[in-house]
Amino acid sequence: MPANTHVETVVRRFRENDFEVISVVVDPADAQQVLYGTVTRDGVLVGSYYCTDQFRQSGWRVLGPDGTHLVFGDEPVELTCDGDAVFLLMKNADSPA
């Protein structure tokens, strides 16, 4: 990428029930690639998610509010899209402790 190329980045927000999802999106007019995002509930962090393969927009990892990866067995959970990561965080917050 040439040094004088400007890549636009925006922050997108939406609410669903008591949750607010905030995503950082690169090139919103064209490629619309999500870099990472957070999910909060009533202003309290539920968790965050980020993309491990930005080129393919796949390999989404999910972090709990303490910054540790959500794991399945010994491996970090890796999802195919950012929507799955948001869904997992919302469902995880709704699960009884």
Backbone bond lengths (Angstrom), bond angles and torsions (degrees), N, CA, C in turn:
res aa  C-N    CA-C-N  psi(-1)  N-CA   C-N-CA  omega(-1)  CA-C   N-CA-C  phi
1 M - - - 1.453 - - 1.523 107.60 -
2 P 1.328 117.70 129.02 1.460 120.58 178.87 1.531 111.32 -60.89
3 A 1.327 115.83 149.72 1.464 121.52 -176.87 1.525 112.50 -63.52
4 N 1.331 118.28 -26.68 1.462 120.41 -177.81 1.524 113.23 -90.32
5 T 1.315 118.30 5.92 1.458 121.99 179.17 1.528 109.59 -77.39
6 H 1.319 115.38 130.44 1.460 121.22 179.05 1.528 108.39 -105.14
7 V 1.319 116.83 123.60 1.457 121.77 177.60 1.525 107.50 -105.88
8 E 1.304 116.00 123.17 1.458 120.87 -179.44 1.526 110.35 -79.17
9 T 1.312 115.27 138.39 1.465 122.37 176.53 1.524 107.72 -127.48
10 V 1.328 115.99 134.96 1.466 120.81 177.68 1.526 109.12 -130.45
11 V 1.317 114.91 162.40 1.459 121.86 174.70 1.524 107.06 -110.95
12 R 1.313 115.76 127.91 1.472 121.11 178.47 1.524 108.67 -113.72
13 R 1.330 114.48 141.45 1.467 121.16 179.82 1.516 109.64 -129.74
14 F 1.322 114.71 144.97 1.461 119.37 168.16 1.520 108.49 -150.50
15 R 1.311 114.16 156.76 1.468 121.12 179.87 1.519 108.99 -116.27
16 E 1.326 113.97 142.96 1.459 121.00 172.67 1.508 107.07 -142.31
17 N 1.325 115.84 117.36 1.459 121.96 -174.09 1.526 108.79 54.90
18 D 1.323 118.89 -124.64 1.466 122.15 -179.00 1.526 112.80 -91.27
19 F 1.333 117.40 4.05 1.464 121.66 -174.73 1.524 111.51 -100.06
20 E 1.327 115.19 145.53 1.463 121.17 170.21 1.525 107.31 -121.43
21 V 1.341 115.57 130.19 1.457 122.16 179.01 1.522 107.49 -111.37
22 I 1.320 115.99 128.36 1.459 122.11 177.84 1.520 107.29 -121.57
23 S 1.340 116.45 125.78 1.460 121.68 -179.59 1.521 110.33 -124.53
24 V 1.327 115.70 142.29 1.461 121.72 173.20 1.529 106.48 -97.83
25 V 1.341 115.33 121.38 1.463 122.07 -174.06 1.525 109.39 -118.25
26 V 1.331 116.07 131.20 1.460 122.68 176.89 1.522 108.39 -97.79
27 D 1.337 116.40 138.86 1.458 123.53 176.51 1.532 111.85 55.74
28 P 1.334 117.39 58.89 1.464 120.80 -173.73 1.525 114.56 -63.97
29 A 1.318 117.98 -22.12 1.466 120.17 -178.65 1.519 112.03 -82.39
30 D 1.326 117.50 -17.71 1.456 119.60 -172.92 1.531 111.48 -128.08
31 A 1.310 117.73 -82.63 1.466 121.82 -172.85 1.529 113.22 -76.38
32 Q 1.318 117.80 -32.41 1.458 124.29 179.80 1.523 112.32 50.84
33 Q 1.315 115.79 59.98 1.458 120.78 179.02 1.516 110.24 -94.41
34 V 1.322 116.03 124.96 1.455 121.41 176.68 1.521 108.11 -82.06
35 L 1.332 116.18 128.34 1.467 120.79 177.51 1.522 111.49 -87.67
36 Y 1.333 115.31 -48.98 1.454 120.99 -179.94 1.515 108.92 -164.95
37 G 1.320 115.86 171.16 1.450 119.42 179.02 1.513 111.48 -160.72
38 T 1.322 114.27 171.41 1.458 121.36 177.56 1.519 109.45 -131.21
39 V 1.315 115.06 154.99 1.461 122.02 175.03 1.523 106.42 -126.20
40 T 1.335 115.96 127.00 1.460 120.94 175.94 1.517 109.05 -122.04
41 R 1.308 115.58 157.93 1.465 121.42 175.83 1.515 107.13 -132.72
42 D 1.315 114.60 118.25 1.466 120.73 -177.20 1.526 111.35 52.00
43 G 1.340 116.35 39.21 1.451 122.22 176.80 1.522 115.40 82.56
44 V 1.329 118.25 1.61 1.469 122.50 -179.37 1.530 108.32 -107.93
45 L 1.325 116.48 132.30 1.455 121.39 -178.99 1.524 111.35 -62.95
46 V 1.336 115.55 125.08 1.463 122.61 174.65 1.520 108.64 -91.10
47 G 1.328 116.00 -40.45 1.458 121.17 179.48 1.512 110.49 168.03
48 S 1.327 114.70 -176.71 1.456 120.24 179.86 1.521 109.35 -140.58
49 Y 1.312 115.97 171.87 1.456 121.38 -178.49 1.521 108.80 -148.24
50 Y 1.321 116.04 153.69 1.455 120.65 179.22 1.523 109.75 -150.04
51 C 1.320 114.92 159.65 1.451 122.20 -176.31 1.529 110.31 -96.16
52 T 1.338 117.04 129.00 1.460 120.62 178.24 1.525 112.17 -90.60
53 D 1.328 117.77 -16.99 1.469 122.02 178.50 1.523 108.21 -133.31
54 Q 1.333 115.80 86.08 1.467 120.14 -175.79 1.514 112.73 -65.50
55 F 1.324 117.88 -29.37 1.461 120.92 -179.68 1.529 110.90 -63.48
56 R 1.319 116.80 -44.31 1.470 121.31 -179.30 1.527 112.93 -95.14
57 Q 1.343 116.85 -7.98 1.462 122.95 -175.15 1.528 110.21 54.37
58 S 1.329 115.51 50.03 1.460 121.36 178.50 1.520 108.76 -139.19
59 G 1.314 115.45 174.99 1.452 120.06 -179.95 1.509 112.22 74.44
60 W 1.319 117.05 54.61 1.465 121.43 -177.45 1.516 110.55 -85.00
61 R 1.327 116.22 127.72 1.461 123.30 176.90 1.521 108.61 -104.67
62 V 1.323 115.35 149.21 1.463 121.76 -176.18 1.527 108.90 -122.20
63 L 1.333 115.04 133.89 1.461 122.07 178.70 1.519 109.85 -114.75
64 G 1.319 116.72 141.45 1.450 121.56 174.50 1.518 110.36 -78.12
65 P 1.314 117.67 177.73 1.466 120.73 -177.95 1.528 113.51 -64.66
66 D 1.321 116.96 -20.15 1.467 120.24 178.95 1.526 112.57 -89.47
67 G 1.340 117.25 1.06 1.461 121.75 176.97 1.514 114.87 89.75
68 T 1.334 117.65 2.32 1.460 120.06 177.87 1.524 110.21 -92.50
69 H 1.327 115.73 147.02 1.462 120.73 178.95 1.528 110.56 -65.93
70 L 1.331 116.18 141.77 1.446 120.06 167.82 1.515 105.98 -72.07
71 V 1.327 116.88 133.45 1.462 120.58 -174.24 1.520 110.65 -122.84
72 F 1.327 114.22 155.38 1.452 122.80 171.09 1.515 104.85 -123.42
73 G 1.320 116.36 109.18 1.457 119.61 -169.80 1.517 108.00 72.14
74 D 1.325 116.05 -124.20 1.466 120.54 178.26 1.517 113.11 -103.74
75 E 1.331 117.26 -1.82 1.463 121.24 -174.57 1.526 111.35 -105.08
76 P 1.349 117.37 142.55 1.468 119.53 174.45 1.529 110.65 -61.19
77 V 1.314 115.85 140.17 1.462 120.54 175.29 1.517 107.75 -63.14
78 E 1.329 117.10 131.98 1.462 121.45 176.55 1.527 108.26 -128.18
79 L 1.323 115.67 120.87 1.455 122.17 -175.24 1.525 110.76 -108.45
80 T 1.333 116.62 165.93 1.464 120.13 -175.35 1.521 114.19 -88.74
81 C 1.338 118.40 -19.66 1.474 118.63 179.94 1.527 110.26 -148.40
82 D 1.326 115.13 160.76 1.467 120.41 -178.03 1.518 111.91 -65.24
83 G 1.315 118.13 -31.66 1.464 121.37 177.86 1.520 112.02 -61.84
84 D 1.331 116.15 -37.12 1.464 120.06 176.77 1.521 110.82 -65.40
85 A 1.324 116.76 -37.85 1.464 121.09 178.79 1.531 110.67 -64.52
86 V 1.327 116.35 -43.92 1.469 121.01 178.10 1.517 109.83 -62.21
87 F 1.327 116.91 -45.48 1.466 121.87 179.51 1.523 110.65 -58.98
88 L 1.333 116.85 -45.92 1.460 121.15 -179.68 1.532 111.07 -61.38
89 L 1.316 117.20 -43.57 1.465 120.11 179.40 1.528 111.48 -63.58
90 M 1.320 117.10 -41.44 1.469 120.05 179.26 1.526 111.03 -65.78
91 K 1.317 117.15 -43.66 1.463 121.04 179.84 1.520 111.11 -67.51
92 N 1.332 116.29 -38.23 1.450 120.53 178.58 1.528 110.92 -64.07
93 A 1.323 117.37 -36.01 1.465 121.80 179.01 1.521 110.87 -70.59
94 D 1.332 116.26 -30.01 1.478 120.45 -179.53 1.527 113.05 -82.12
95 S 1.335 117.00 -14.07 1.468 120.81 -178.89 1.516 110.56 -73.17
96 P 1.326 116.11 141.12 1.471 117.53 176.13 1.526 110.58 -66.30
97 A 1.302 116.39 145.03 1.475 121.15 -178.42 1.501 111.79 -73.66
